[in-house]
Amino acid sequence: MRGRSVLWRVAELPTTSAGVERAFSYFTAGVRLGTVAQMVPAVQLGAARAPHEAAYLACWGAAALAAVAVSVVTLVRRRPLGTAVAVLDFGLACALLVLGPLVLAPWDRFGTWTAFQPGYALSVIITAGGVRGVAVWALSLLAVSVCYVVYLGGDVGSEMTSTAVGNVLTYVVYALVARMFFGYTRRIARDADGSRARAAELARREEERRARVTMHNGVAVMRLLTEQGDDVSRARLVGQAEVELRRMRSYLRGTEACAADGDGPSAGLVPVVGRVCERFADLNVVASLDLGTGLRIPAAQAEALERALGSLLLNVRVHARAYEVVVHLDATEPAGAWTLTVHDDGVGFDPESVTAGLGLREVVVGELRRRGLIVGIVSAVGEGTTVTIRSCPGAEAGPPGPARPTVRAAFADAP
């Protein structure tokens, strides 16, 4: 019951197209029922003064019943009237105006709710602003205006001419304002729906990117485990697989794997790099990290750097056919800045002929740039490859959009 009652709270309606249509139904019901509330106090006096009491009461009853019916229908449908029903609604308003001179005394046609017909027609005009068909709305407005002229007849004195003209103009102005209100509000709702849809799509793409980045190294290690090798190599791969497994579990649980040495907001740079180099001892990694002793980086950068360095060394293992890999860390100016260089003496590549794969494009360049780090790649056929990662003083996170390598890489990354 509580969930259903919420639907009647305008302040809690969703800011969607459906929510706006629901709000329009409240607006329509309020205007139409408000008109009935204005009609009720004058019905007894109007019937007593009418030339034909029964005819007056019949017209009054038709107007009140139609107003209540429209209110109920719009609230149940949760949107304004459809085109067909709106035409019927306008038709009744026109009929009441045309019949007005027959059921009203001439002196009652202005300035009192005993002559309910003009007020009822105005309520129809206001609430019909939500009709989708522009042609139907415009023709119906014209028909009501013509019927109002018929309602005035030839008994209107010159002193009431300005009032009559003002009433016709009121119909037109209120119709235009209502139409603008309905149309503009609907456009706002459509734009809001579109923005939410685009945000959801961007979130979905970002989640897919995060999944690819998280799973990439693990998939590469698992592929290597399926290949033949000596026991020492397989033991190292098993260790790397356990690291990637922990990272995947953290991702699936919705938590970030911690690459920092401790639970604080930063991590020692040397331990992070050294930990990765130890996993690839079979590559003959020469790690020169002494110049970076004492440097600390944000935990998010440490996590991205650990994953990126692991991806680089996996590529060296699978594709570079290198004899030696040199990992050099150096502290630079200003204080706290640093440069990490990874160079292999493998086969290298031609940057102009090969496109970067997923690991280099997303895990290395994309992730590091998103964390505010600068990445450069230099390679030539037969001369190995050098990847340089530098801190960017004062920045901890790069732009949210996709980043591209500074050169085209020849790492045929694992998927």
JOPEQUI-V125851 format. One record per helix or strand of 3 or more residues. SS is the DSSP state (H for helix, E for strand). FROM is the first residue (numbers start at 0). TO is the last residue. If there is no record, write none. Layout:
# JOPEQUI-V125851
SS & FROM & TO
SS & FROM & TO
This chain:
# JOPEQUI-V125851
H & 1 & 7
H & 9 & 11
H & 16 & 39
H & 42 & 48
H & 52 & 76
H & 82 & 102
H & 105 & 107
H & 116 & 129
H & 133 & 151
H & 157 & 224
H & 230 & 251
E & 265 & 267
H & 268 & 278
H & 280 & 282
E & 284 & 287
H & 289 & 291
E & 295 & 297
H & 298 & 319
E & 324 & 331
E & 336 & 343
H & 357 & 369
E & 372 & 378
E & 384 & 390
